[in-house]
Amino acid sequence: MPVTVLLRVLAASIFFGWSAWPLLFIGIGLWVLLSLRFTGLKPMARILSKISALLALLGLMLLMLAAMTGGSFHLSPSNVVLALLMAGMVITGFSAFFWKSTIDTDSQ
């Protein structure tokens, strides 16, 4: 998920400039990335991943709705890139539903 978040944020910042939302998604991506090393961060990383996937899904749905205005479907090339990257965020973010919630130990 952190890689797709970073790619999407960089693409959006090139097209639209920087704002608070890209910085928020970078922070979420870094939190998830740090949770791979520090196990205490994993429960919050699961929640943040699900929230970011939900926000990306909402953004993708709004982008598709905006593309259908005027009676025909049209996405500019920059919006196609954003739609594909948001779809990647949705897929990788919703994978948090399948992450293990307990910490596995090999000392059994």
Order of alpha helices (4+ residues) and beta strands (2+ residues): alpha-alpha-alpha-alpha
